């Protein structure tokens, strides 16, 4: 999805597809709001896991950019993230 919303401590899984794996995070989100990590299991689709920080009073917006490993031009996607209080 082009955007997601997460609450404190909530994790949202975003399936990554298209392009050429492996994928990498090019631009990390604001870690005061959320964390982002790639899960690359052998039997499941590659997944970007976005988790809201547990500080309940912190809210805001950030984004994460993921790219594939193909040669130029690389395929990239940016996911907008809204952290709820």
PyMOL Python script that loads the backbone (N, CA, C, O; Angstrom):
from pymol import cmd

cmd.read_pdbstr("""\
ATOM      1  N   UNK A   1       0.836  -1.210   0.000  1.00  0.00           N
ATOM      2  CA  UNK A   1       0.000   0.000   0.000  1.00  0.00           C
ATOM      3  C   UNK A   1       0.868   1.256   0.000  1.00  0.00           C
ATOM      4  O   UNK A   1       1.989   1.231   0.507  1.00  0.00           O
ATOM      5  N   UNK A   2       0.370   2.335  -0.554  1.00  0.00           N
ATOM      6  CA  UNK A   2       1.150   3.568  -0.576  1.00  0.00           C
ATOM      7  C   UNK A   2       1.250   4.239   0.790  1.00  0.00           C
ATOM      8  O   UNK A   2       2.122   5.081   1.005  1.00  0.00           O
ATOM      9  N   UNK A   3       0.343   3.862   1.733  1.00  0.00           N
ATOM     10  CA  UNK A   3       0.406   4.440   3.063  1.00  0.00           C
ATOM     11  C   UNK A   3      -0.168   3.461   4.083  1.00  0.00           C
ATOM     12  O   UNK A   3      -1.011   2.623   3.759  1.00  0.00           O
ATOM     13  N   UNK A   4       0.309   3.586   5.326  1.00  0.00           N
ATOM     14  CA  UNK A   4      -0.182   2.766   6.429  1.00  0.00           C
ATOM     15  C   UNK A   4      -0.283   3.631   7.673  1.00  0.00           C
ATOM     16  O   UNK A   4       0.370   4.669   7.776  1.00  0.00           O
ATOM     17  N   UNK A   5      -1.108   3.192   8.619  1.00  0.00           N
ATOM     18  CA  UNK A   5      -1.202   3.828   9.938  1.00  0.00           C
ATOM     19  C   UNK A   5      -0.903   2.771  10.986  1.00  0.00           C
ATOM     20  O   UNK A   5      -1.346   1.629  10.869  1.00  0.00           O
ATOM     21  N   UNK A   6      -0.149   3.154  12.012  1.00  0.00           N
ATOM     22  CA  UNK A   6       0.176   2.235  13.101  1.00  0.00           C
ATOM     23  C   UNK A   6      -0.050   2.929  14.435  1.00  0.00           C
ATOM     24  O   UNK A   6       0.093   4.146  14.549  1.00  0.00           O
ATOM     25  N   UNK A   7      -0.402   2.143  15.435  1.00  0.00           N
ATOM     26  CA  UNK A   7      -0.538   2.638  16.792  1.00  0.00           C
ATOM     27  C   UNK A   7       0.679   2.256  17.607  1.00  0.00           C
ATOM     28  O   UNK A   7       1.561   1.558  17.105  1.00  0.00           O
ATOM     29  N   UNK A   8       0.747   2.697  18.855  1.00  0.00           N
ATOM     30  CA  UNK A   8       1.876   2.353  19.719  1.00  0.00           C
ATOM     31  C   UNK A   8       2.009   0.839  19.877  1.00  0.00           C
ATOM     32  O   UNK A   8       1.059   0.169  20.279  1.00  0.00           O
ATOM     33  N   UNK A   9       3.190   0.303  19.562  1.00  0.00           N
ATOM     34  CA  UNK A   9       3.441  -1.117  19.693  1.00  0.00           C
ATOM     35  C   UNK A   9       2.796  -1.983  18.628  1.00  0.00           C
ATOM     36  O   UNK A   9       3.015  -3.194  18.609  1.00  0.00           O
ATOM     37  N   UNK A  10       2.010  -1.398  17.745  1.00  0.00           N
ATOM     38  CA  UNK A  10       1.332  -2.148  16.688  1.00  0.00           C
ATOM     39  C   UNK A  10       2.295  -2.383  15.518  1.00  0.00           C
ATOM     40  O   UNK A  10       3.063  -1.496  15.148  1.00  0.00           O
ATOM     41  N   UNK A  11       2.243  -3.587  14.946  1.00  0.00           N
ATOM     42  CA  UNK A  11       3.048  -3.906  13.772  1.00  0.00           C
ATOM     43  C   UNK A  11       2.142  -4.066  12.560  1.00  0.00           C
ATOM     44  O   UNK A  11       1.068  -4.661  12.648  1.00  0.00           O
ATOM     45  N   UNK A  12       2.582  -3.532  11.432  1.00  0.00           N
ATOM     46  CA  UNK A  12       1.870  -3.673  10.168  1.00  0.00           C
ATOM     47  C   UNK A  12       2.829  -4.343   9.189  1.00  0.00           C
ATOM     48  O   UNK A  12       3.966  -3.901   9.023  1.00  0.00           O
ATOM     49  N   UNK A  13       2.364  -5.412   8.543  1.00  0.00           N
ATOM     50  CA  UNK A  13       3.168  -6.119   7.547  1.00  0.00           C
ATOM     51  C   UNK A  13       2.785  -5.651   6.152  1.00  0.00           C
ATOM     52  O   UNK A  13       1.607  -5.631   5.796  1.00  0.00           O
ATOM     53  N   UNK A  14       3.786  -5.276   5.364  1.00  0.00           N
ATOM     54  CA  UNK A  14       3.584  -4.839   3.987  1.00  0.00           C
ATOM     55  C   UNK A  14       4.347  -5.810   3.091  1.00  0.00           C
ATOM     56  O   UNK A  14       5.573  -5.886   3.167  1.00  0.00           O
ATOM     57  N   UNK A  15       3.636  -6.553   2.244  1.00  0.00           N
ATOM     58  CA  UNK A  15       4.275  -7.511   1.342  1.00  0.00           C
ATOM     59  C   UNK A  15       4.996  -6.755   0.234  1.00  0.00           C
ATOM     60  O   UNK A  15       4.437  -5.844  -0.376  1.00  0.00           O
ATOM     61  N   UNK A  16       6.249  -7.144  -0.019  1.00  0.00           N
ATOM     62  CA  UNK A  16       7.064  -6.534  -1.065  1.00  0.00           C
ATOM     63  C   UNK A  16       7.062  -7.483  -2.259  1.00  0.00           C
ATOM     64  O   UNK A  16       7.322  -8.677  -2.106  1.00  0.00           O
ATOM     65  N   UNK A  17       6.771  -6.958  -3.439  1.00  0.00           N
ATOM     66  CA  UNK A  17       6.784  -7.804  -4.635  1.00  0.00           C
ATOM     67  C   UNK A  17       7.212  -6.964  -5.826  1.00  0.00           C
ATOM     68  O   UNK A  17       7.245  -5.735  -5.756  1.00  0.00           O
ATOM     69  N   UNK A  18       7.535  -7.627  -6.901  1.00  0.00           N
ATOM     70  CA  UNK A  18       7.996  -6.929  -8.089  1.00  0.00           C
ATOM     71  C   UNK A  18       9.474  -6.627  -7.991  1.00  0.00           C
ATOM     72  O   UNK A  18      10.064  -6.709  -6.913  1.00  0.00           O
ATOM     73  N   UNK A  19      10.057  -6.286  -9.085  1.00  0.00           N
ATOM     74  CA  UNK A  19      11.480  -6.009  -9.073  1.00  0.00           C
ATOM     75  C   UNK A  19      12.290  -7.272  -8.859  1.00  0.00           C
ATOM     76  O   UNK A  19      11.800  -8.384  -9.055  1.00  0.00           O
ATOM     77  N   UNK A  20      13.533  -7.085  -8.455  1.00  0.00           N
ATOM     78  CA  UNK A  20      14.467  -8.180  -8.274  1.00  0.00           C
ATOM     79  C   UNK A  20      14.921  -8.259  -6.826  1.00  0.00           C
ATOM     80  O   UNK A  20      15.619  -7.360  -6.355  1.00  0.00           O
ATOM     81  N   UNK A  21      14.537  -9.325  -6.097  1.00  0.00           N
ATOM     82  CA  UNK A  21      15.042  -9.480  -4.739  1.00  0.00           C
ATOM     83  C   UNK A  21      16.553  -9.730  -4.769  1.00  0.00           C
ATOM     84  O   UNK A  21      17.052 -10.151  -5.812  1.00  0.00           O
ATOM     85  N   UNK A  22      17.292  -9.504  -3.719  1.00  0.00           N
ATOM     86  CA  UNK A  22      16.801  -9.052  -2.423  1.00  0.00           C
ATOM     87  C   UNK A  22      16.511  -7.552  -2.420  1.00  0.00           C
ATOM     88  O   UNK A  22      17.019  -6.791  -3.244  1.00  0.00           O
ATOM     89  N   UNK A  23      15.685  -7.166  -1.473  1.00  0.00           N
ATOM     90  CA  UNK A  23      15.299  -5.764  -1.312  1.00  0.00           C
ATOM     91  C   UNK A  23      16.111  -5.157  -0.182  1.00  0.00           C
ATOM     92  O   UNK A  23      16.657  -5.869   0.661  1.00  0.00           O
ATOM     93  N   UNK A  24      16.184  -3.837  -0.175  1.00  0.00           N
ATOM     94  CA  UNK A  24      16.876  -3.153   0.919  1.00  0.00           C
ATOM     95  C   UNK A  24      16.143  -1.863   1.251  1.00  0.00           C
ATOM     96  O   UNK A  24      15.469  -1.271   0.408  1.00  0.00           O
ATOM     97  N   UNK A  25      16.291  -1.445   2.498  1.00  0.00           N
ATOM     98  CA  UNK A  25      15.723  -0.170   2.926  1.00  0.00           C
ATOM     99  C   UNK A  25      16.736   0.910   2.581  1.00  0.00           C
ATOM    100  O   UNK A  25      17.853   0.911   3.099  1.00  0.00           O
ATOM    101  N   UNK A  26      16.342   1.836   1.701  1.00  0.00           N
ATOM    102  CA  UNK A  26      17.228   2.932   1.302  1.00  0.00           C
ATOM    103  C   UNK A  26      17.123   4.104   2.263  1.00  0.00           C
ATOM    104  O   UNK A  26      18.134   4.694   2.643  1.00  0.00           O
ATOM    105  N   UNK A  27      15.903   4.440   2.655  1.00  0.00           N
ATOM    106  CA  UNK A  27      15.677   5.566   3.565  1.00  0.00           C
ATOM    107  C   UNK A  27      14.831   5.052   4.715  1.00  0.00           C
ATOM    108  O   UNK A  27      13.703   4.601   4.515  1.00  0.00           O
ATOM    109  N   UNK A  28      15.376   5.123   5.912  1.00  0.00           N
ATOM    110  CA  UNK A  28      14.672   4.638   7.100  1.00  0.00           C
ATOM    111  C   UNK A  28      13.704   5.702   7.612  1.00  0.00           C
ATOM    112  O   UNK A  28      13.919   6.896   7.402  1.00  0.00           O
ATOM    113  N   UNK A  29      12.637   5.266   8.286  1.00  0.00           N
ATOM    114  CA  UNK A  29      11.682   6.230   8.845  1.00  0.00           C
ATOM    115  C   UNK A  29      12.234   6.874  10.106  1.00  0.00           C
ATOM    116  O   UNK A  29      13.265   6.450  10.628  1.00  0.00           O
ATOM    117  N   UNK A  30      11.553   7.890  10.590  1.00  0.00           N
ATOM    118  CA  UNK A  30      11.885   8.550  11.850  1.00  0.00           C
ATOM    119  C   UNK A  30      11.731   7.528  12.975  1.00  0.00           C
ATOM    120  O   UNK A  30      10.619   7.084  13.260  1.00  0.00           O
ATOM    121  N   UNK A  31      12.835   7.153  13.612  1.00  0.00           N
ATOM    122  CA  UNK A  31      12.790   6.122  14.659  1.00  0.00           C
ATOM    123  C   UNK A  31      12.147   6.605  15.951  1.00  0.00           C
ATOM    124  O   UNK A  31      11.913   5.806  16.858  1.00  0.00           O
ATOM    125  N   UNK A  32      11.859   7.888  16.049  1.00  0.00           N
ATOM    126  CA  UNK A  32      11.089   8.389  17.179  1.00  0.00           C
ATOM    127  C   UNK A  32       9.610   8.060  17.043  1.00  0.00           C
ATOM    128  O   UNK A  32       8.846   8.177  18.000  1.00  0.00           O
ATOM    129  N   UNK A  33       9.210   7.641  15.825  1.00  0.00           N
ATOM    130  CA  UNK A  33       7.819   7.302  15.557  1.00  0.00           C
ATOM    131  C   UNK A  33       7.620   5.809  15.316  1.00  0.00           C
ATOM    132  O   UNK A  33       6.738   5.191  15.913  1.00  0.00           O
ATOM    133  N   UNK A  34       8.439   5.234  14.444  1.00  0.00           N
ATOM    134  CA  UNK A  34       8.279   3.824  14.054  1.00  0.00           C
ATOM    135  C   UNK A  34       9.636   3.186  13.778  1.00  0.00           C
ATOM    136  O   UNK A  34      10.641   3.874  13.594  1.00  0.00           O
ATOM    137  N   UNK A  35       9.639   1.852  13.753  1.00  0.00           N
ATOM    138  CA  UNK A  35      10.791   1.115  13.250  1.00  0.00           C
ATOM    139  C   UNK A  35      10.356   0.372  12.000  1.00  0.00           C
ATOM    140  O   UNK A  35       9.171   0.098  11.809  1.00  0.00           O
ATOM    141  N   UNK A  36      11.322   0.045  11.149  1.00  0.00           N
ATOM    142  CA  UNK A  36      11.024  -0.704   9.928  1.00  0.00           C
ATOM    143  C   UNK A  36      12.116  -1.739   9.723  1.00  0.00           C
ATOM    144  O   UNK A  36      13.301  -1.446   9.884  1.00  0.00           O
ATOM    145  N   UNK A  37      11.709  -2.957   9.367  1.00  0.00           N
ATOM    146  CA  UNK A  37      12.661  -4.037   9.130  1.00  0.00           C
ATOM    147  C   UNK A  37      12.136  -4.925   8.014  1.00  0.00           C
ATOM    148  O   UNK A  37      10.927  -5.095   7.854  1.00  0.00           O
ATOM    149  N   UNK A  38      13.052  -5.484   7.250  1.00  0.00           N
ATOM    150  CA  UNK A  38      12.681  -6.435   6.201  1.00  0.00           C
ATOM    151  C   UNK A  38      12.752  -7.846   6.760  1.00  0.00           C
ATOM    152  O   UNK A  38      13.717  -8.208   7.432  1.00  0.00           O
ATOM    153  N   UNK A  39      11.735  -8.636   6.482  1.00  0.00           N
ATOM    154  CA  UNK A  39      11.750 -10.060   6.795  1.00  0.00           C
ATOM    155  C   UNK A  39      11.785 -10.777   5.459  1.00  0.00           C
ATOM    156  O   UNK A  39      10.926 -10.568   4.603  1.00  0.00           O
ATOM    157  N   UNK A  40      12.787 -11.625   5.293  1.00  0.00           N
ATOM    158  CA  UNK A  40      12.947 -12.326   4.033  1.00  0.00           C
ATOM    159  C   UNK A  40      12.975 -13.827   4.321  1.00  0.00           C
ATOM    160  O   UNK A  40      14.036 -14.449   4.279  1.00  0.00           O
ATOM    161  N   UNK A  41      11.821 -14.404   4.610  1.00  0.00           N
ATOM    162  CA  UNK A  41      11.768 -15.835   4.898  1.00  0.00           C
ATOM    163  C   UNK A  41      11.895 -16.652   3.614  1.00  0.00           C
ATOM    164  O   UNK A  41      11.638 -16.149   2.520  1.00  0.00           O
ATOM    165  N   UNK A  42      12.287 -17.896   3.758  1.00  0.00           N
ATOM    166  CA  UNK A  42      12.502 -18.730   2.576  1.00  0.00           C
ATOM    167  C   UNK A  42      11.201 -19.191   1.925  1.00  0.00           C
ATOM    168  O   UNK A  42      11.193 -19.495   0.732  1.00  0.00           O
ATOM    169  N   UNK A  43      10.098 -19.251   2.678  1.00  0.00           N
ATOM    170  CA  UNK A  43       8.858 -19.781   2.111  1.00  0.00           C
ATOM    171  C   UNK A  43       7.741 -18.758   1.986  1.00  0.00           C
ATOM    172  O   UNK A  43       6.712 -19.051   1.377  1.00  0.00           O
ATOM    173  N   UNK A  44       7.909 -17.593   2.534  1.00  0.00           N
ATOM    174  CA  UNK A  44       6.873 -16.557   2.517  1.00  0.00           C
ATOM    175  C   UNK A  44       7.319 -15.421   1.599  1.00  0.00           C
ATOM    176  O   UNK A  44       8.493 -15.342   1.238  1.00  0.00           O
ATOM    177  N   UNK A  45       6.396 -14.548   1.224  1.00  0.00           N
ATOM    178  CA  UNK A  45       6.831 -13.372   0.460  1.00  0.00           C
ATOM    179  C   UNK A  45       7.656 -12.433   1.342  1.00  0.00           C
ATOM    180  O   UNK A  45       7.478 -12.386   2.559  1.00  0.00           O
ATOM    181  N   UNK A  46       8.562 -11.687   0.706  1.00  0.00           N
ATOM    182  CA  UNK A  46       9.338 -10.699   1.445  1.00  0.00           C
ATOM    183  C   UNK A  46       8.376  -9.682   2.040  1.00  0.00           C
ATOM    184  O   UNK A  46       7.415  -9.270   1.392  1.00  0.00           O
ATOM    185  N   UNK A  47       8.642  -9.281   3.277  1.00  0.00           N
ATOM    186  CA  UNK A  47       7.723  -8.425   4.008  1.00  0.00           C
ATOM    187  C   UNK A  47       8.475  -7.295   4.690  1.00  0.00           C
ATOM    188  O   UNK A  47       9.534  -7.512   5.280  1.00  0.00           O
ATOM    189  N   UNK A  48       7.926  -6.088   4.609  1.00  0.00           N
ATOM    190  CA  UNK A  48       8.399  -4.939   5.355  1.00  0.00           C
ATOM    191  C   UNK A  48       7.528  -4.851   6.595  1.00  0.00           C
ATOM    192  O   UNK A  48       6.308  -4.731   6.490  1.00  0.00           O
ATOM    193  N   UNK A  49       8.149  -4.909   7.778  1.00  0.00           N
ATOM    194  CA  UNK A  49       7.406  -4.836   9.032  1.00  0.00           C
ATOM    195  C   UNK A  49       7.628  -3.453   9.632  1.00  0.00           C
ATOM    196  O   UNK A  49       8.757  -3.063   9.931  1.00  0.00           O
ATOM    197  N   UNK A  50       6.522  -2.713   9.805  1.00  0.00           N
ATOM    198  CA  UNK A  50       6.561  -1.365  10.369  1.00  0.00           C
ATOM    199  C   UNK A  50       5.902  -1.434  11.740  1.00  0.00           C
ATOM    200  O   UNK A  50       4.766  -1.889  11.867  1.00  0.00           O
ATOM    201  N   UNK A  51       6.623  -0.979  12.771  1.00  0.00           N
ATOM    202  CA  UNK A  51       6.124  -1.076  14.142  1.00  0.00           C
ATOM    203  C   UNK A  51       6.135   0.303  14.788  1.00  0.00           C
ATOM    204  O   UNK A  51       7.154   0.994  14.767  1.00  0.00           O
ATOM    205  N   UNK A  52       4.999   0.706  15.365  1.00  0.00           N
ATOM    206  CA  UNK A  52       4.915   1.988  16.059  1.00  0.00           C
ATOM    207  C   UNK A  52       5.629   1.941  17.397  1.00  0.00           C
ATOM    208  O   UNK A  52       5.544   0.946  18.117  1.00  0.00           O
ATOM    209  N   UNK A  53       6.340   3.025  17.737  1.00  0.00           N
ATOM    210  CA  UNK A  53       6.993   3.074  19.046  1.00  0.00           C
ATOM    211  C   UNK A  53       5.930   3.059  20.127  1.00  0.00           C
ATOM    212  O   UNK A  53       4.784   3.429  19.874  1.00  0.00           O
ATOM    213  N   UNK A  54       6.294   2.638  21.328  1.00  0.00           N
ATOM    214  CA  UNK A  54       5.306   2.448  22.390  1.00  0.00           C
ATOM    215  C   UNK A  54       5.047   3.683  23.229  1.00  0.00           C
ATOM    216  O   UNK A  54       4.273   3.616  24.184  1.00  0.00           O
ATOM    217  N   UNK A  55       5.666   4.810  22.907  1.00  0.00           N
ATOM    218  CA  UNK A  55       5.390   6.048  23.633  1.00  0.00           C
ATOM    219  C   UNK A  55       4.045   6.572  23.150  1.00  0.00           C
ATOM    220  O   UNK A  55       3.938   7.061  22.025  1.00  0.00           O
ATOM    221  N   UNK A  56       3.027   6.476  23.984  1.00  0.00           N
ATOM    222  CA  UNK A  56       1.652   6.769  23.561  1.00  0.00           C
ATOM    223  C   UNK A  56       1.443   8.215  23.121  1.00  0.00           C
ATOM    224  O   UNK A  56       0.573   8.478  22.291  1.00  0.00           O
ATOM    225  N   UNK A  57       2.216   9.157  23.654  1.00  0.00           N
ATOM    226  CA  UNK A  57       1.967  10.556  23.335  1.00  0.00           C
ATOM    227  C   UNK A  57       2.614  11.004  22.024  1.00  0.00           C
ATOM    228  O   UNK A  57       2.411  12.140  21.596  1.00  0.00           O
ATOM    229  N   UNK A  58       3.382  10.138  21.387  1.00  0.00           N
ATOM    230  CA  UNK A  58       4.083  10.528  20.166  1.00  0.00           C
ATOM    231  C   UNK A  58       3.227  10.178  18.948  1.00  0.00           C
ATOM    232  O   UNK A  58       2.814   9.030  18.779  1.00  0.00           O
ATOM    233  N   UNK A  59       2.966  11.170  18.107  1.00  0.00           N
ATOM    234  CA  UNK A  59       2.232  10.958  16.859  1.00  0.00           C
ATOM    235  C   UNK A  59       2.916  11.763  15.771  1.00  0.00           C
ATOM    236  O   UNK A  59       3.637  12.716  16.067  1.00  0.00           O
ATOM    237  N   UNK A  60       2.704  11.396  14.526  1.00  0.00           N
ATOM    238  CA  UNK A  60       3.291  12.148  13.420  1.00  0.00           C
ATOM    239  C   UNK A  60       3.351  11.319  12.163  1.00  0.00           C
ATOM    240  O   UNK A  60       2.790  10.226  12.088  1.00  0.00           O
ATOM    241  N   UNK A  61       4.046  11.862  11.169  1.00  0.00           N
ATOM    242  CA  UNK A  61       4.165  11.188   9.878  1.00  0.00           C
ATOM    243  C   UNK A  61       5.624  11.036   9.501  1.00  0.00           C
ATOM    244  O   UNK A  61       6.462  11.868   9.849  1.00  0.00           O
ATOM    245  N   UNK A  62       5.913   9.970   8.791  1.00  0.00           N
ATOM    246  CA  UNK A  62       7.253   9.693   8.290  1.00  0.00           C
ATOM    247  C   UNK A  62       7.100   8.804   7.064  1.00  0.00           C
ATOM    248  O   UNK A  62       5.977   8.557   6.625  1.00  0.00           O
ATOM    249  N   UNK A  63       8.192   8.324   6.507  1.00  0.00           N
ATOM    250  CA  UNK A  63       8.109   7.407   5.369  1.00  0.00           C
ATOM    251  C   UNK A  63       9.315   6.485   5.375  1.00  0.00           C
ATOM    252  O   UNK A  63      10.303   6.730   6.068  1.00  0.00           O
ATOM    253  N   UNK A  64       9.217   5.423   4.594  1.00  0.00           N
ATOM    254  CA  UNK A  64      10.318   4.486   4.404  1.00  0.00           C
ATOM    255  C   UNK A  64      10.416   4.207   2.902  1.00  0.00           C
ATOM    256  O   UNK A  64       9.396   4.083   2.223  1.00  0.00           O
ATOM    257  N   UNK A  65      11.641   4.111   2.389  1.00  0.00           N
ATOM    258  CA  UNK A  65      11.841   3.822   0.963  1.00  0.00           C
ATOM    259  C   UNK A  65      12.587   2.504   0.826  1.00  0.00           C
ATOM    260  O   UNK A  65      13.637   2.297   1.435  1.00  0.00           O
ATOM    261  N   UNK A  66      12.020   1.611   0.009  1.00  0.00           N
ATOM    262  CA  UNK A  66      12.590   0.287  -0.228  1.00  0.00           C
ATOM    263  C   UNK A  66      12.938   0.172  -1.706  1.00  0.00           C
ATOM    264  O   UNK A  66      12.199   0.661  -2.560  1.00  0.00           O
ATOM    265  N   UNK A  67      14.067  -0.478  -2.012  1.00  0.00           N
ATOM    266  CA  UNK A  67      14.491  -0.662  -3.402  1.00  0.00           C
ATOM    267  C   UNK A  67      14.830  -2.118  -3.661  1.00  0.00           C
ATOM    268  O   UNK A  67      15.167  -2.870  -2.747  1.00  0.00           O
ATOM    269  N   UNK A  68      14.732  -2.499  -4.927  1.00  0.00           N
ATOM    270  CA  UNK A  68      15.137  -3.848  -5.306  1.00  0.00           C
ATOM    271  C   UNK A  68      16.627  -3.828  -5.647  1.00  0.00           C
ATOM    272  O   UNK A  68      17.284  -2.794  -5.525  1.00  0.00           O
ATOM    273  N   UNK A  69      17.155  -4.976  -6.076  1.00  0.00           N
ATOM    274  CA  UNK A  69      18.591  -5.063  -6.344  1.00  0.00           C
ATOM    275  C   UNK A  69      18.926  -5.104  -7.830  1.00  0.00           C
ATOM    276  O   UNK A  69      20.043  -5.463  -8.203  1.00  0.00           O
ATOM    277  N   UNK A  70      17.965  -4.739  -8.682  1.00  0.00           N
ATOM    278  CA  UNK A  70      18.244  -4.760 -10.115  1.00  0.00           C
ATOM    279  C   UNK A  70      19.215  -3.642 -10.486  1.00  0.00           C
ATOM    280  O   UNK A  70      19.309  -2.634  -9.786  1.00  0.00           O
ATOM    281  N   UNK A  71      19.939  -3.829 -11.595  1.00  0.00           N
ATOM    282  CA  UNK A  71      20.807  -2.742 -12.050  1.00  0.00           C
ATOM    283  C   UNK A  71      19.954  -1.564 -12.513  1.00  0.00           C
ATOM    284  O   UNK A  71      18.731  -1.665 -12.620  1.00  0.00           O
ATOM    285  N   UNK A  72      20.606  -0.480 -12.775  1.00  0.00           N
ATOM    286  CA  UNK A  72      19.920   0.752 -13.152  1.00  0.00           C
ATOM    287  C   UNK A  72      18.936   0.525 -14.294  1.00  0.00           C
ATOM    288  O   UNK A  72      19.304  -0.128 -15.271  1.00  0.00           O
ATOM    289  N   UNK A  73      17.728   1.019 -14.225  1.00  0.00           N
ATOM    290  CA  UNK A  73      17.173   1.758 -13.089  1.00  0.00           C
ATOM    291  C   UNK A  73      16.607   0.811 -12.031  1.00  0.00           C
ATOM    292  O   UNK A  73      15.912  -0.156 -12.343  1.00  0.00           O
ATOM    293  N   UNK A  74      16.923   1.116 -10.777  1.00  0.00           N
ATOM    294  CA  UNK A  74      16.387   0.331  -9.664  1.00  0.00           C
ATOM    295  C   UNK A  74      14.917   0.674  -9.490  1.00  0.00           C
ATOM    296  O   UNK A  74      14.485   1.795  -9.762  1.00  0.00           O
ATOM    297  N   UNK A  75      14.165  -0.305  -9.036  1.00  0.00           N
ATOM    298  CA  UNK A  75      12.760  -0.064  -8.713  1.00  0.00           C
ATOM    299  C   UNK A  75      12.692   0.299  -7.240  1.00  0.00           C
ATOM    300  O   UNK A  75      13.271  -0.392  -6.401  1.00  0.00           O
ATOM    301  N   UNK A  76      11.988   1.378  -6.919  1.00  0.00           N
ATOM    302  CA  UNK A  76      11.861   1.849  -5.547  1.00  0.00           C
ATOM    303  C   UNK A  76      10.403   2.109  -5.230  1.00  0.00           C
ATOM    304  O   UNK A  76       9.606   2.423  -6.114  1.00  0.00           O
ATOM    305  N   UNK A  77      10.063   1.976  -3.953  1.00  0.00           N
ATOM    306  CA  UNK A  77       8.730   2.321  -3.480  1.00  0.00           C
ATOM    307  C   UNK A  77       8.880   3.058  -2.155  1.00  0.00           C
ATOM    308  O   UNK A  77       9.707   2.694  -1.318  1.00  0.00           O
ATOM    309  N   UNK A  78       8.074   4.095  -1.976  1.00  0.00           N
ATOM    310  CA  UNK A  78       8.050   4.835  -0.717  1.00  0.00           C
ATOM    311  C   UNK A  78       6.693   4.609  -0.078  1.00  0.00           C
ATOM    312  O   UNK A  78       5.656   4.794  -0.716  1.00  0.00           O
ATOM    313  N   UNK A  79       6.705   4.207   1.189  1.00  0.00           N
ATOM    314  CA  UNK A  79       5.468   4.002   1.946  1.00  0.00           C
ATOM    315  C   UNK A  79       5.355   5.121   2.966  1.00  0.00           C
ATOM    316  O   UNK A  79       6.233   5.284   3.813  1.00  0.00           O
ATOM    317  N   UNK A  80       4.279   5.892   2.889  1.00  0.00           N
ATOM    318  CA  UNK A  80       3.999   6.944   3.867  1.00  0.00           C
ATOM    319  C   UNK A  80       3.427   6.293   5.118  1.00  0.00           C
ATOM    320  O   UNK A  80       2.583   5.401   5.028  1.00  0.00           O
ATOM    321  N   UNK A  81       3.885   6.737   6.288  1.00  0.00           N
ATOM    322  CA  UNK A  81       3.480   6.139   7.550  1.00  0.00           C
ATOM    323  C   UNK A  81       2.912   7.215   8.460  1.00  0.00           C
ATOM    324  O   UNK A  81       3.528   8.265   8.645  1.00  0.00           O
ATOM    325  N   UNK A  82       1.748   6.961   9.025  1.00  0.00           N
ATOM    326  CA  UNK A  82       1.167   7.830  10.034  1.00  0.00           C
ATOM    327  C   UNK A  82       1.196   7.089  11.360  1.00  0.00           C
ATOM    328  O   UNK A  82       0.632   6.002  11.480  1.00  0.00           O
ATOM    329  N   UNK A  83       1.848   7.670  12.351  1.00  0.00           N
ATOM    330  CA  UNK A  83       1.909   7.081  13.687  1.00  0.00           C
ATOM    331  C   UNK A  83       0.814   7.727  14.508  1.00  0.00           C
ATOM    332  O   UNK A  83       0.798   8.946  14.680  1.00  0.00           O
ATOM    333  N   UNK A  84      -0.108   6.915  15.018  1.00  0.00           N
ATOM    334  CA  UNK A  84      -1.216   7.393  15.839  1.00  0.00           C
ATOM    335  C   UNK A  84      -0.782   7.488  17.288  1.00  0.00           C
ATOM    336  O   UNK A  84       0.096   6.740  17.717  1.00  0.00           O
ATOM    337  N   UNK A  85      -1.387   8.402  18.060  1.00  0.00           N
ATOM    338  CA  UNK A  85      -1.018   8.520  19.488  1.00  0.00           C
ATOM    339  C   UNK A  85      -1.520   7.342  20.302  1.00  0.00           C
ATOM    340  O   UNK A  85      -1.296   7.287  21.511  1.00  0.00           O
TER     341      UNK A  85
END
""", "prot")
cmd.dss("prot")
cmd.show_as("cartoon", "prot")
cmd.util.cbc("prot")
cmd.orient("prot")
